[in-house]
Amino acid sequence: MWDFTLTPTPFTPQEGDLLADDLVRQGSDRSLLELLSATVGVSSRWTRPRVLRGFGPDGDLRGAAVVFLCRDAGLSFGMTGLVRSGLRRGPSIWYWERTSLGTDGHASPGLVVDGVDRDEFRDQALRWLRRRQLLGVVVEDRADRPPRASLSTRGLGVSRVSVEATGNAPLLEQHRNLSRKTRKFRSRGGTLHRIQGALPADLRETLLEAYAVPRPLNPPFVELYPQMVRAHSALDSTHAWHVVAELDGRPVGYHSWWHSGHTLSLLSGAFVRPPGGTVHAYENVLLESMALAGDLGCRTAQLGPTVNGVKRALFGSDPTELRFVSALPPMRWGVGLVLPHSSLAPAAIERVTGG
């Protein structure tokens, strides 16, 4: 017998004790709960991050995950204007990213206490969500068994790589053009900076301007994304790292990371489009990030969804699926009708990810 709650209550130290062993098994540590709690500490009119907790018959914690309640999902399908506004006035959908650990400050396959099977937690959680929400989507590896009462479609894929002590050396060896891009970046006045802890407030706001650049694909929580980035980049923790690229002293892009256990998880990243371009700042930030991972002794870098062809080319991409879950067949039928004509159509995703 399982029971669940879906609340904005952050993780407690006692829950950290219960989940610590599982976090270690996944290559992380309990500092990840600090990050997840920061995510559920922000909300907006249309988006509410929540902690989904599963309990046993005696009220004992069995597992937990971060799930978003979103009322602005229309943009994910490419809907704008009146259609997007109309959907905002409807019921929220839920969103659970299970293919990464810590990426974007919320992803996890589910954290469980000792003696609880992760697949059982997943099945029971989806069953509970299906009974209480009209529609939701769980992002999973393609090899995972599809949940009951669901409709699956191609996801972006997820990039996660093993890290060696030599940091970015394997990338430079496998992709000879990267050395040229590094030299060009430096010759045009490009520099890279590592920052541990909180990003300075003025730099944080400058980098947030990059999110004004339109993107072809958006998660259903994109409306909350700037607030999430502010919350994560303000964490004055030794686990927080930022790699910032500058051209002639002007910030042009960054990636923020969370270091937990043997894992480096990508939290956010964006790049502006100055006149003359960024001179391969994106690739240089990725290279420096892998060097950072090696210096920190990480074994895995979690880069989250494969949102462009460069990430796919450098790090590969494991196939994922979006599983739309609803107890109502008409809801699943409606999603199936819209998908082929939306930004989430498989052909549209292929154009974005490069494969």
TILUM-12899 format. One record per residue: x, y, z of N, C-alpha, C in turn; residue number from 0. Coordinates in steps of 0.1 Angstrom, whole numbers, padded with zeros to 4 digits. Atoms other than C-alpha are relative to their C-alpha. Example, Ala and Ser with C-alpha at 12.3 -4.5 7.8 and 13.67 -1.06 7.14 Angstrom:
2
<<0009 -0012 0000> <0123 -0045 0078> <0009 0012 0000> 0> <<-0009 -0011 0000> <0137 -0011 0071> <-0008 0011 0008> 1> 
// end
This chain:
355
<<0008 -0012 0000> <0000 0000 0000> <0009 0012 0000> 0> <<-0008 -0013 0001> <0014 0034 -0011> <-0009 0012 0002> 1> <<0007 -0013 0000> <0003 0069 -0004> <0010 0011 -0004> 2> <<-0009 -0010 0006> <0017 0101 -0020> <-0004 0014 0004> 3> <<0003 -0014 -0001> <0019 0138 -0014> <0008 0008 -0011> 4> <<-0006 -0009 0010> <0028 0166 -0039> <0000 0014 0006> 5> <<0000 -0012 -0007> <0040 0196 -0020> <0013 0008 -0003> 6> <<-0012 -0008 0002> <0065 0225 -0021> <0010 -0001 0012> 7> <<-0008 0001 -0011> <0081 0214 0011> <0014 -0005 -0003> 8> <<-0014 0005 0003> <0119 0211 0008> <0004 -0013 0007> 9> <<-0005 0012 -0006> <0138 0180 0017> <0006 0003 0014> 10> <<-0004 -0002 -0013> <0145 0177 0054> <0013 -0008 0003> 11> <<-0012 0008 -0004> <0177 0165 0071> <-0003 -0015 0002> 12> <<0004 0014 -0003> <0159 0133 0082> <-0002 -0007 -0013> 13> <<0002 0006 0013> <0149 0126 0046> <0014 -0002 -0007> 14> <<-0013 0002 0005> <0185 0132 0036> <0007 -0013 0005> 15> <<-0006 0012 -0006> <0196 0105 0060> <-0006 -0013 -0007> 16> <<0007 0012 0006> <0170 0080 0045> <0004 -0002 -0015> 17> <<-0002 0001 0014> <0179 0088 0009> <0015 0000 -0003> 18> <<-0014 -0002 0003> <0217 0092 0013> <0006 -0012 -0007> 19> <<-0006 0012 0006> <0226 0056 0004> <-0003 -0001 -0015> 20> <<0004 0001 0014> <0206 0057 -0028> <0007 0011 -0008> 21> <<-0007 -0011 0007> <0222 0090 -0038> <0014 -0005 -0003> 22> <<-0013 0005 0002> <0256 0074 -0033> <0000 -0011 -0011> 23> <<0001 0010 0010> <0245 0044 -0054> <-0001 0005 -0014> 24> <<0001 -0006 0013> <0237 0067 -0082> <0011 0009 -0004> 25> <<-0012 -0008 0003> <0271 0084 -0081> <-0001 0014 0005> 26> <<0002 -0014 -0005> <0258 0115 -0062> <0002 0000 0015> 27> <<0000 0000 -0014> <0255 0125 -0026> <-0011 0009 0005> 28> <<0012 -0007 -0005> <0230 0142 -0003> <0000 0015 -0003> 29> <<0000 -0014 0004> <0241 0177 -0014> <-0010 0002 -0012> 30> <<0009 -0001 0011> <0219 0170 -0044> <-0014 0005 0005> 31> <<0013 -0004 -0006> <0189 0175 -0021> <-0001 0015 0003> 32> <<-0001 -0015 -0002> <0201 0211 -0014> <-0005 0006 -0013> 33> <<0003 -0005 0013> <0198 0217 -0051> <-0015 -0002 -0004> 34> <<0014 0003 0002> <0164 0200 -0055> <-0009 0009 0008> 35> <<0008 -0009 -0008> <0151 0220 -0026> <0000 0014 -0005> 36> <<0000 -0013 0006> <0162 0252 -0042> <-0010 0002 -0012> 37> <<0010 0000 0011> <0141 0243 -0072> <-0014 0001 0004> 38> <<0014 0000 -0005> <0109 0237 -0053> <-0002 0013 0008> 39> <<0001 -0013 -0007> <0116 0270 -0035> <-0005 0011 -0009> 40> <<0004 -0011 0009> <0106 0290 -0066> <-0013 -0005 -0007> 41> <<0012 0003 0008> <0072 0292 -0084> <-0005 0012 -0007> 42> <<0005 -0011 0007> <0052 0314 -0106> <-0015 -0002 -0002> 43> <<0014 0001 0002> <0017 0320 -0117> <-0004 -0013 -0008> 44> <<0004 0011 0009> <0018 0292 -0143> <0008 -0013 0003> 45> <<-0009 0011 -0002> <0045 0268 -0130> <0003 -0002 0015> 46> <<-0003 0003 -0014> <0049 0251 -0096> <0008 -0013 0001> 47> <<-0008 0012 -0003> <0078 0227 -0088> <-0005 -0006 0013> 48> <<0004 0007 -0012> <0068 0201 -0063> <0009 -0012 0003> 49> <<-0006 0013 -0004> <0083 0172 -0043> <-0011 -0010 0001> 50> <<0010 0011 0000> <0064 0140 -0050> <0007 -0010 0010> 51> <<-0005 0009 -0010> <0069 0118 -0019> <-0009 -0012 0001> 52> <<0008 0012 -0002> <0058 0082 -0016> <0002 -0006 0014> 53> <<-0001 0005 -0014> <0050 0067 0018> <-0006 -0014 0001> 54> <<0005 0013 -0003> <0044 0032 0032> <-0013 0001 0009> 55> <<0012 0000 -0008> <0013 0022 0053> <0002 0006 0014> 56> <<-0003 -0006 -0014> <0030 0035 0085> <0004 0014 -0001> 57> <<-0005 -0014 0002> <0038 0069 0070> <0015 0001 -0002> 58> <<-0014 -0001 0002> <0074 0060 0064> <0004 0003 -0014> 59> <<-0004 -0004 0014> <0091 0076 0034> <0006 -0012 -0007> 60> <<-0005 0011 0008> <0098 0052 0006> <0008 0006 -0012> 61> <<-0006 -0006 0012> <0108 0075 -0023> <-0004 0014 -0003> 62> <<0003 -0014 0003> <0108 0110 -0037> <0006 0004 -0014> 63> <<-0004 -0006 0012> <0112 0130 -0069> <-0006 0014 -0002> 64> <<0005 -0013 0003> <0107 0165 -0082> <-0009 -0001 -0013> 65> <<0010 0000 0010> <0076 0169 -0104> <-0005 0015 -0002> 66> <<0005 -0014 0003> <0065 0202 -0121> <-0015 -0001 -0003> 67> <<0014 -0003 0004> <0028 0213 -0123> <0000 0012 -0009> 68> <<-0002 -0010 0010> <0027 0233 -0155> <-0014 0004 -0007> 69> <<0012 -0004 0007> <-0001 0254 -0170> <0004 0008 -0012> 70> <<-0004 -0007 0012> <0020 0269 -0198> <0007 -0009 -0009> 71> <<-0007 0011 0008> <0028 0237 -0217> <-0002 0003 -0015> 72> <<0003 -0002 0014> <0014 0251 -0250> <0012 0004 -0008> 73> <<-0012 -0004 0007> <0048 0266 -0259> <0008 -0012 -0004> 74> <<-0007 0012 0003> <0063 0232 -0258> <-0004 -0006 -0013> 75> <<0005 0005 0013> <0041 0222 -0287> <0001 0010 -0011> 76> <<-0001 -0010 0010> <0049 0254 -0305> <-0012 0009 -0001> 77> <<0012 -0008 0000> <0016 0271 -0296> <0003 0013 0005> 78> <<-0002 -0013 -0004> <0016 0308 -0293> <-0014 0008 0000> 79> <<0012 -0009 0001> <-0009 0337 -0290> <-0012 -0005 0008> 80> <<0012 0003 -0007> <-0045 0330 -0281> <-0001 -0015 0004> 81> <<0000 0014 -0004> <-0040 0292 -0281> <0008 -0003 0012> 82> <<-0008 0001 -0012> <-0012 0294 -0256> <-0007 0006 0012> 83> <<0007 -0006 -0011> <-0032 0318 -0235> <-0012 -0008 0005> 84> <<0012 0009 -0004> <-0063 0295 -0236> <0004 -0012 0008> 85> <<-0005 0012 -0008> <-0043 0265 -0224> <0004 0004 0014> 86> <<-0004 -0004 -0013> <-0030 0285 -0195> <-0012 0000 0010> 87> <<0012 -0001 -0009> <-0066 0288 -0182> <-0006 -0014 0003> 88> <<0004 0014 -0002> <-0070 0250 -0183> <0007 -0006 0012> 89> <<-0007 0007 -0011> <-0058 0224 -0158> <0014 -0002 -0003> 90> <<-0015 0002 0002> <-0021 0219 -0152> <0003 -0014 -0004> 91> <<-0005 0013 0002> <-0002 0190 -0165> <0012 -0002 0009> 92> <<-0012 0003 -0008> <0026 0173 -0146> <0011 -0004 -0009> 93> <<-0012 0003 0009> <0062 0168 -0159> <0010 -0006 0009> 94> <<-0010 0006 -0008> <0088 0144 -0145> <0011 -0005 -0010> 95> <<-0012 0004 0008> <0123 0140 -0161> <0008 -0010 0008> 96> <<-0006 0012 -0007> <0137 0106 -0152> <0014 -0004 -0006> 97> <<-0011 0005 0007> <0166 0103 -0176> <0014 0005 0004> 98> <<-0013 -0005 -0005> <0193 0123 -0158> <0000 0001 0015> 99> <<-0001 -0002 -0014> <0204 0131 -0123> <0005 0014 0003> 100> <<-0003 -0014 -0004> <0203 0167 -0111> <0000 0010 -0011> 101> <<0000 -0010 0011> <0202 0183 -0146> <-0012 0010 0001> 102> <<0010 -0011 -0001> <0183 0216 -0147> <-0006 0001 0014> 103> <<0004 -0002 -0014> <0180 0213 -0110> <-0012 -0008 0005> 104> <<0012 0007 -0003> <0152 0188 -0110> <0000 -0015 -0004> 105> <<0001 0013 0005> <0159 0156 -0129> <0004 -0011 0009> 106> <<-0004 0012 -0007> <0160 0122 -0112> <-0009 -0012 -0004> 107> <<0009 0011 0003> <0148 0087 -0119> <-0009 -0004 0012> 108> <<0006 0003 -0013> <0134 0087 -0083> <0010 -0004 0010> 109> <<-0009 0004 -0011> <0152 0085 -0051> <-0007 -0009 0010> 110> <<0007 0009 -0009> <0144 0056 -0028> <0008 -0004 0012> 111> <<-0006 0004 -0012> <0151 0044 0007> <0005 -0014 -0002> 112> <<-0005 0013 0000> <0169 0012 0014> <-0011 -0010 0000> 113> <<0010 0011 0000> <0148 -0019 0006> <-0012 0003 -0010> 114> <<0011 -0003 0009> <0125 -0001 -0019> <0006 -0001 -0015> 115> <<-0004 0002 0014> <0127 -0010 -0056> <-0004 0013 -0008> 116> <<0003 -0013 0008> <0130 0021 -0079> <-0011 -0002 -0010> 117> <<0010 0002 0010> <0108 0006 -0106> <-0014 0000 0007> 118> <<0013 0000 -0007> <0080 0000 -0080> <-0004 0014 0004> 119> <<0003 -0014 -0003> <0083 0036 -0068> <-0005 0007 -0013> 120> <<0005 -0006 0012> <0080 0047 -0104> <-0014 -0004 -0004> 121> <<0013 0005 0004> <0050 0025 -0112> <-0011 0006 0009> 122> <<0010 -0004 -0010> <0032 0035 -0080> <-0002 0015 -0001> 123> <<0001 -0014 0002> <0040 0072 -0085> <-0008 0004 -0012> 124> <<0007 -0003 0013> <0027 0072 -0121> <-0015 -0004 0002> 125> <<0014 0005 -0002> <-0004 0053 -0110> <-0008 0011 0008> 126> <<0006 -0010 -0008> <-0011 0080 -0083> <-0002 0013 -0008> 127> <<0001 -0012 0008> <-0005 0109 -0107> <-0011 -0002 -0011> 128> <<0010 0002 0010> <-0027 0093 -0134> <-0014 0001 0006> 129> <<0013 -0001 -0006> <-0056 0091 -0110> <-0004 0014 0005> 130> <<0003 -0013 -0005> <-0053 0127 -0099> <0002 0012 -0009> 131> <<-0002 -0011 0009> <-0043 0147 -0129> <-0005 -0005 -0014> 132> <<0006 0004 0013> <-0059 0147 -0164> <0011 -0005 -0009> 133> <<-0010 0003 0010> <-0026 0146 -0182> <0014 0003 0006> 134> <<-0014 -0003 -0004> <0012 0144 -0176> <0009 -0006 -0009> 135> <<-0010 0006 0008> <0044 0135 -0192> <0012 -0004 0008> 136> <<-0012 0005 -0007> <0073 0114 -0179> <0010 -0002 -0011> 137> <<-0011 0002 0009> <0106 0115 -0198> <0009 -0012 0004> 138> <<-0007 0012 -0004> <0123 0081 -0198> <0009 -0005 -0011> 139> <<-0008 0007 0011> <0150 0061 -0216> <-0010 -0009 -0008> 140> <<0009 0008 0009> <0135 0044 -0246> <-0001 -0015 0004> 141> <<0000 0014 -0004> <0144 0010 -0232> <-0009 -0003 0012> 142> <<0009 0002 -0011> <0122 0016 -0201> <-0014 -0005 -0004> 143> <<0013 0005 0003> <0089 -0002 -0201> <-0010 0012 0001> 144> <<0010 -0011 0000> <0061 0023 -0211> <-0010 -0002 0011> 145> <<0010 0001 -0010> <0037 0031 -0183> <-0014 -0003 -0005> 146> <<0014 0002 0004> <0001 0021 -0184> <-0007 0013 -0004> 147> <<0008 -0011 0005> <-0024 0043 -0202> <0009 0012 -0004> 148> <<-0009 -0011 0005> <0003 0063 -0220> <0002 -0001 -0015> 149> <<-0003 -0002 0015> <0012 0075 -0255> <0015 0005 -0001> 150> <<-0014 -0003 0001> <0049 0075 -0264> <0004 0007 -0013> 151> <<-0006 -0006 0012> <0068 0097 -0288> <0015 0003 0002> 152> <<-0014 -0002 -0001> <0104 0105 -0295> <0004 0012 0009> 153> <<-0005 -0011 -0008> <0123 0126 -0270> <0012 0005 -0006> 154> <<-0012 -0007 0005> <0153 0148 -0274> <0013 -0010 0001> 155> <<-0012 0007 -0003> <0177 0121 -0262> <0007 0007 0012> 156> <<-0007 -0006 -0012> <0200 0126 -0232> <0015 -0003 -0002> 157> <<-0015 0002 0001> <0238 0131 -0231> <0006 -0001 0014> 158> <<-0007 0003 -0012> <0258 0116 -0203> <0012 -0008 -0003> 159> <<-0012 0006 0004> <0294 0106 -0205> <0009 -0003 0012> 160> <<-0010 0004 -0010> <0321 0089 -0186> <0012 0010 -0001> 161> <<-0011 -0010 0000> <0348 0113 -0175> <0013 -0007 0005> 162> <<-0013 0005 -0004> <0385 0105 -0173> <0008 0010 0008> 163> <<-0008 -0009 -0007> <0411 0120 -0151> <0007 0010 -0009> 164> <<-0007 -0009 0010> <0426 0136 -0182> <-0010 0011 -0005> 165> <<0010 -0011 0003> <0394 0158 -0184> <-0004 0001 -0015> 166> <<0005 -0002 0014> <0389 0172 -0220> <0010 -0006 -0010> 167> <<-0009 0005 0009> <0419 0154 -0235> <-0006 -0010 -0010> 168> <<0006 0009 0009> <0398 0126 -0250> <-0008 0007 -0011> 169> <<0008 -0007 0010> <0375 0151 -0267> <0009 0006 -0010> 170> <<-0009 -0007 0009> <0404 0170 -0282> <0007 -0011 -0009> 171> <<-0006 0010 0009> <0419 0137 -0295> <-0010 -0005 -0010> 172> <<0010 0006 0009> <0386 0124 -0310> <-0005 0010 -0010> 173> <<0006 -0011 0009> <0375 0158 -0325> <0011 0010 -0003> 174> <<-0012 -0008 0003> <0406 0174 -0341> <-0004 0014 -0003> 175> <<0004 -0014 0003> <0386 0205 -0351> <-0001 0008 0012> 176> <<0002 -0007 -0012> <0382 0214 -0315> <0012 0009 0004> 177> <<-0012 -0007 -0002> <0418 0225 -0312> <0000 0013 -0008> 178> <<0001 -0012 0009> <0413 0249 -0341> <-0010 0010 0006> 179> <<0011 -0009 -0006> <0381 0263 -0324> <0005 0006 0013> 180> <<-0006 -0006 -0012> <0400 0268 -0292> <0010 0011 -0003> 181> <<-0010 -0010 0004> <0428 0287 -0309> <-0007 0012 -0005> 182> <<0008 -0012 0006> <0403 0309 -0328> <-0006 0008 0011> 183> <<0007 -0007 -0011> <0384 0317 -0296> <0010 0009 0008> 184> <<-0010 -0008 -0008> <0416 0328 -0278> <0005 0011 -0009> 185> <<-0006 -0011 0009> <0429 0348 -0308> <-0010 0011 -0001> 186> <<0010 -0011 0001> <0397 0368 -0308> <-0003 0006 0013> 187> <<0002 -0006 -0013> <0401 0378 -0272> <-0009 -0008 0009> 188> <<0008 0009 -0009> <0382 0348 -0257> <0007 -0005 0012> 189> <<-0005 0006 -0013> <0387 0338 -0221> <-0010 -0008 0007> 190> <<0009 0008 -0008> <0372 0313 -0198> <0003 0001 0015> 191> <<-0002 -0002 -0014> <0366 0316 -0161> <-0008 -0010 0008> 192> <<0007 0009 -0009> <0357 0291 -0134> <-0004 0008 0013> 193> <<0005 -0007 -0012> <0336 0304 -0105> <-0006 -0011 0009> 194> <<0006 0009 -0010> <0328 0283 -0074> <-0009 0007 0009> 195> <<0010 -0007 -0009> <0298 0291 -0053> <-0010 0008 -0008> 196> <<0011 -0008 0006> <0273 0318 -0061> <0007 0009 -0011> 197> <<-0004 -0009 0010> <0276 0338 -0093> <-0002 0014 0005> 198> <<0002 -0014 -0003> <0281 0376 -0087> <-0013 0004 -0006> 199> <<0013 -0004 0005> <0247 0392 -0090> <0000 0007 -0013> 200> <<0000 -0007 0013> <0257 0416 -0118> <0003 -0009 -0011> 201> <<-0003 0009 0010> <0272 0388 -0138> <-0012 -0009 -0003> 202> <<0012 0008 0001> <0241 0367 -0132> <-0011 0006 -0009> 203> <<0010 -0007 0008> <0218 0393 -0146> <0004 0002 -0015> 204> <<-0005 -0002 0013> <0240 0399 -0176> <-0002 -0013 -0008> 205> <<0002 0013 0007> <0240 0362 -0185> <-0014 -0004 -0002> 206> <<0014 0004 0002> <0203 0359 -0181> <-0006 0007 -0012> 207> <<0005 -0007 0012> <0199 0383 -0210> <0000 -0010 -0012> 208> <<-0001 0010 0011> <0209 0353 -0232> <-0013 -0008 -0002> 209> <<0013 0008 0002> <0175 0337 -0225> <-0010 0007 -0008> 210> <<0010 -0007 0009> <0158 0363 -0246> <0001 -0005 -0014> 211> <<-0001 0006 0014> <0171 0344 -0277> <-0010 -0011 -0001> 212> <<0010 0011 0002> <0142 0323 -0290> <0006 -0014 -0003> 213> <<-0005 0014 0001> <0147 0285 -0289> <-0011 -0008 -0007> 214> <<0010 0008 0008> <0131 0259 -0312> <-0008 -0009 0009> 215> <<0007 0010 -0009> <0121 0236 -0283> <0001 0006 0014> 216> <<0001 -0005 -0014> <0110 0245 -0248> <-0007 -0010 0009> 217> <<0006 0009 -0010> <0102 0224 -0217> <-0013 0007 0005> 218> <<0013 -0006 -0004> <0067 0230 -0202> <0002 0010 0012> 219> <<-0002 -0009 -0011> <0083 0249 -0173> <0009 0012 -0004> 220> <<-0009 -0011 0005> <0102 0274 -0195> <-0003 0013 0005> 221> <<0004 -0013 -0006> <0082 0303 -0181> <0006 0002 0013> 222> <<-0007 -0001 -0013> <0098 0296 -0147> <0015 0000 -0001> 223> <<-0015 0003 0002> <0133 0290 -0161> <0009 0011 0005> 224> <<-0009 -0010 -0005> <0148 0324 -0154> <0001 0001 0015> 225> <<0000 0000 -0014> <0137 0322 -0118> <0008 -0012 0006> 226> <<-0008 0012 -0004> <0152 0287 -0115> <0015 0003 -0001> 227> <<-0015 -0003 0002> <0185 0299 -0129> <0005 0010 0011> 228> <<-0004 -0009 -0011> <0186 0328 -0104> <0001 -0007 0013> 229> <<-0001 0008 -0013> <0179 0304 -0075> <0012 -0009 0000> 230> <<-0011 0009 0000> <0205 0279 -0086> <0014 0008 0000> 231> <<-0012 -0007 0001> <0232 0305 -0094> <0003 0008 0012> 232> <<-0002 -0007 -0012> <0227 0322 -0061> <0004 -0009 0012> 233> <<-0004 0009 -0011> <0235 0291 -0041> <0015 0001 0003> 234> <<-0014 -0002 -0004> <0267 0299 -0022> <0005 -0013 0006> 235> <<-0004 0013 -0004> <0278 0263 -0021> <0013 -0005 -0007> 236> <<-0012 0006 0006> <0311 0245 -0027> <-0003 -0010 -0011> 237> <<0004 0010 0010> <0291 0221 -0049> <-0004 0007 -0013> 238> <<0005 -0007 0012> <0281 0249 -0074> <0013 0005 -0007> 239> <<-0011 -0005 0009> <0304 0257 -0103> <-0006 0006 -0012> 240> <<0005 -0007 0012> <0301 0280 -0133> <0012 0002 -0009> 241> <<-0011 -0002 0011> <0322 0282 -0165> <-0006 0011 -0008> 242> <<0005 -0012 0007> <0318 0317 -0180> <0010 0003 -0012> 243> <<-0008 -0004 0012> <0331 0327 -0215> <-0002 0015 -0002> 244> <<-0001 -0014 0003> <0341 0362 -0223> <0007 0003 -0013> 245> <<-0007 -0005 0012> <0351 0380 -0255> <0003 0014 0003> 246> <<-0005 -0013 -0003> <0373 0410 -0249> <-0006 0006 0013> 247> <<0004 -0004 -0013> <0361 0411 -0213> <-0015 0001 0001> 248> <<0014 0000 0000> <0324 0409 -0222> <-0006 -0014 0001> 249> <<0006 0014 -0001> <0304 0378 -0210> <-0009 -0003 -0012> 250> <<0008 0004 0011> <0289 0360 -0239> <-0008 -0014 0002> 251> <<0007 0012 -0003> <0278 0327 -0223> <0005 -0007 0012> 252> <<-0005 0007 -0012> <0281 0302 -0195> <-0007 -0014 0000> 253> <<0006 0012 -0005> <0273 0268 -0181> <0001 -0001 0015> 254> <<0000 0002 -0014> <0264 0262 -0145> <-0001 -0015 0003> 255> <<-0001 0014 -0003> <0271 0228 -0129> <-0002 -0002 0015> 256> <<0001 0004 -0014> <0264 0210 -0096> <0009 -0013 0002> 257> <<-0009 0011 -0002> <0291 0187 -0083> <-0005 -0008 0013> 258> <<0004 0008 -0011> <0278 0159 -0061> <0006 -0014 -0002> 259> <<-0006 0013 0001> <0297 0127 -0053> <0010 -0001 -0012> 260> <<-0009 0002 0012> <0314 0115 -0086> <-0007 0006 -0012> 261> <<0008 -0004 0011> <0289 0134 -0108> <0000 0015 -0001> 262> <<0001 -0014 0003> <0289 0168 -0125> <-0013 0001 -0008> 263> <<0013 -0001 0007> <0253 0178 -0135> <-0002 0014 -0005> 264> <<0002 -0013 0006> <0245 0206 -0159> <-0013 0006 0005> 265> <<0012 -0007 -0005> <0221 0231 -0144> <-0006 0009 -0010> 266> <<0006 -0009 0010> <0217 0257 -0171> <0012 0005 -0008> 267> <<-0010 -0006 0009> <0236 0274 -0199> <-0007 0008 -0011> 268> <<0005 -0008 0011> <0230 0301 -0225> <0011 0009 -0006> 269> <<-0009 -0008 0007> <0248 0322 -0250> <-0007 0011 -0008> 270> <<0006 -0011 0008> <0241 0356 -0266> <0005 -0001 -0014> 271> <<-0004 0000 0015> <0246 0363 -0303> <0005 0014 -0003> 272> <<-0006 -0014 0003> <0269 0394 -0305> <0003 0001 -0015> 273> <<-0005 -0002 0014> <0279 0409 -0339> <0013 -0007 -0002> 274> <<-0012 0008 0002> <0305 0386 -0353> <0000 -0013 0006> 275> <<0001 0014 -0005> <0293 0356 -0334> <0008 -0002 0013> 276> <<-0006 0003 -0013> <0306 0340 -0302> <0014 -0007 -0002> 277> <<-0013 0005 0003> <0337 0325 -0320> <0002 -0014 0007> 278> <<0000 0014 -0006> <0329 0289 -0308> <0001 0000 0016> 279> <<0000 0000 -0014> <0324 0300 -0272> <-0007 -0012 0006> 280> <<0008 0012 -0005> <0299 0271 -0267> <0009 -0012 0001> 281> <<-0009 0012 -0001> <0325 0244 -0276> <0011 0002 0010> 282> <<-0010 -0003 -0009> <0351 0261 -0255> <-0005 -0001 0015> 283> <<0006 0002 -0014> <0328 0262 -0224> <-0002 -0015 0003> 284> <<0001 0014 -0002> <0321 0225 -0229> <0013 -0007 0003> 285> <<-0014 0005 -0003> <0358 0217 -0231> <0005 0003 0014> 286> <<-0004 -0004 -0014> <0365 0237 -0200> <-0008 -0007 0011> 287> <<0009 0007 -0010> <0336 0220 -0182> <0005 -0014 0002> 288> <<-0006 0014 -0001> <0351 0185 -0190> <0013 0000 0007> 289> <<-0012 -0001 -0008> <0384 0197 -0177> <-0003 0002 0015> 290> <<0004 -0002 -0014> <0367 0209 -0145> <-0004 -0014 0006> 291> <<0005 0013 -0005> <0350 0175 -0142> <0012 -0009 0003> 292> <<-0012 0008 -0003> <0384 0158 -0144> <0007 0004 0012> 293> <<-0007 -0005 -0012> <0399 0181 -0119> <-0007 -0003 0013> 294> <<0008 0003 -0012> <0371 0174 -0095> <-0001 -0015 0004> 295> <<0000 0014 -0002> <0376 0137 -0098> <-0014 -0007 -0003> 296> <<0013 0005 0004> <0342 0131 -0114> <0001 -0012 -0009> 297> <<0000 0012 0008> <0334 0098 -0131> <-0011 0002 -0011> 298> <<0011 -0002 0009> <0302 0110 -0149> <-0003 0015 -0001> 299> <<0005 -0013 0002> <0291 0142 -0165> <-0014 -0001 -0006> 300> <<0014 0000 0005> <0253 0146 -0169> <-0003 0013 -0007> 301> <<0002 -0012 0008> <0246 0170 -0197> <-0015 0002 -0003> 302> <<0014 -0002 0002> <0208 0166 -0198> <-0005 -0003 -0014> 303> <<0006 0002 0013> <0186 0167 -0229> <0010 0004 -0011> 304> <<-0009 -0003 0012> <0205 0167 -0263> <-0007 0010 -0008> 305> <<0008 -0011 0006> <0193 0201 -0274> <0006 0005 -0013> 306> <<-0006 -0005 0013> <0216 0206 -0304> <0010 -0010 -0005> 307> <<-0009 0010 0007> <0238 0188 -0329> <0014 0000 0006> 308> <<-0014 -0001 -0006> <0271 0200 -0312> <0001 -0010 0011> 309> <<0000 0009 -0012> <0262 0182 -0280> <0000 -0014 -0004> 310> <<0000 0014 0005> <0253 0151 -0299> <0013 -0005 -0006> 311> <<-0013 0004 0006> <0285 0151 -0319> <0011 -0002 0010> 312> <<-0011 0001 -0010> <0307 0156 -0289> <-0002 -0011 0010> 313> <<0003 0008 -0011> <0290 0135 -0263> <-0009 -0012 -0003> 314> <<0009 0010 0002> <0266 0112 -0280> <-0014 0003 0006> 315> <<0014 -0002 -0006> <0229 0108 -0271> <-0007 -0013 0001> 316> <<0008 0012 -0002> <0210 0080 -0256> <-0015 0003 -0003> 317> <<0014 -0003 0004> <0174 0078 -0270> <-0009 0000 0012> 318> <<0010 -0002 -0010> <0146 0089 -0248> <-0014 0001 -0006> 319> <<0014 -0001 0005> <0108 0090 -0251> <-0008 0009 0010> 320> <<0010 -0007 -0008> <0081 0114 -0239> <-0012 -0009 0001> 321> <<0012 0008 -0003> <0054 0093 -0223> <-0011 0008 0005> 322> <<0012 -0008 -0005> <0021 0112 -0221> <-0010 -0010 0007> 323> <<0007 0009 -0009> <0001 0096 -0193> <-0014 0006 0003> 324> <<0014 -0004 -0004> <-0037 0099 -0188> <-0009 -0012 0001> 325> <<0010 0011 -0002> <-0064 0077 -0175> <-0011 0001 -0010> 326> <<0011 -0003 0010> <-0087 0092 -0202> <0004 -0002 -0014> 327> <<-0004 0003 0014> <-0084 0077 -0237> <-0002 0013 -0009> 328> <<0002 -0012 0009> <-0098 0110 -0253> <0012 0009 0002> 329> <<-0012 -0009 -0002> <-0068 0129 -0237> <0012 -0006 -0008> 330> <<-0011 0005 0008> <-0043 0105 -0252> <-0002 0001 -0015> 331> <<0003 -0002 0014> <-0061 0106 -0285> <0003 0014 -0005> 332> <<-0002 -0014 0003> <-0060 0144 -0285> <0015 0003 -0001> 333> <<-0014 -0002 0001> <-0023 0144 -0278> <0006 -0006 -0013> 334> <<-0005 0007 0012> <-0017 0119 -0306> <-0004 0008 -0013> 335> <<0004 -0008 0012> <-0036 0142 -0330> <0008 0012 -0002> 336> <<-0008 -0013 0000> <-0016 0173 -0321> <0015 -0003 -0003> 337> <<-0015 0002 0001> <0019 0158 -0319> <0006 0001 -0014> 338> <<-0006 -0001 0013> <0026 0153 -0356> <0001 0014 -0006> 339> <<0000 -0014 0006> <0019 0190 -0363> <0006 0010 0010> 340> <<-0006 -0009 -0010> <0038 0204 -0333> <0015 0000 0000> 341> <<-0014 -0001 -0002> <0073 0213 -0322> <0006 -0013 0005> 342> <<-0005 0012 -0006> <0075 0179 -0306> <-0001 -0012 -0010> 343> <<0000 0011 0011> <0070 0159 -0339> <0014 -0005 -0001> 344> <<-0013 0006 0001> <0098 0134 -0343> <0009 0007 -0011> 345> <<-0008 -0007 0010> <0110 0152 -0375> <0005 0013 0005> 346> <<-0004 -0013 -0006> <0111 0185 -0357> <0011 -0002 0010> 347> <<-0010 0003 -0010> <0131 0170 -0329> <0013 -0004 -0007> 348> <<-0012 0005 0008> <0155 0154 -0354> <0008 0013 -0005> 349> <<-0007 -0012 0006> <0162 0188 -0370> <0007 0008 0011> 350> <<-0006 -0008 -0011> <0170 0204 -0336> <0013 -0008 0005> 351> <<-0011 0007 -0007> <0192 0176 -0322> <0011 -0005 -0010> 352> <<-0010 0004 0010> <0210 0168 -0355> <0001 -0015 -0002> 353> <<0000 0014 0003> <0201 0131 -0356> <-0012 -0007 0006> 354> 
// end
